[in-house]
């Protein structure tokens, strides 16, 4: 589910990442759903073809012979060190139309495949629910804890819905709409709740529903726990 990527349109040069494109076009050029559907030569909307890309379809499928059974297949070692390899093995096959952390995490979180740079939406940029939202809808608690910024692709796939991983307002709006019970991570990048949102948790409209904890930049690491030590 998480290891192969859909491919809409022409592949990128070099066949590394798959193109960041949905059935509404390039995802960095519009918000969710805010573009016309792509059409074919007869001006009909494109329809997903589940066949392998090599057969004219839209799905990049894995080949155990060309790519090996595992990422640590011995043929990769042999190819890198000049040793004989299986004649059907292609050490560059693994690099073709690769997924990124956004759509791989999204597939893991939702069970729905989507394109590169996309999270929590399908290939038509419609929102799909993730496992955290399913838990919240059943009156359970759900949240994220990460060593990277909160709205970086991997954690954000569980708390946002966006066709483009760098769409700042969609990331932040999605976080507010999802309202995870717990969210813990770093905040030093564009991938973070906005300053306005964080301040609203401190003394604004969200103060009654959120507890905002943060590290004082003036506190050194060796003194971090001083305020909560038993006296």
Helices and strands as residue ranges (DSSP letters): G 13-15, E 21-22, E 25-26, G 27-29, G 53-55, H 64-67, H 74-80, G 93-95, H 101-110, H 131-137, E 143-149, H 153-156, H 168-178, E 182-186, H 195-203, G 221-223, G 226-228
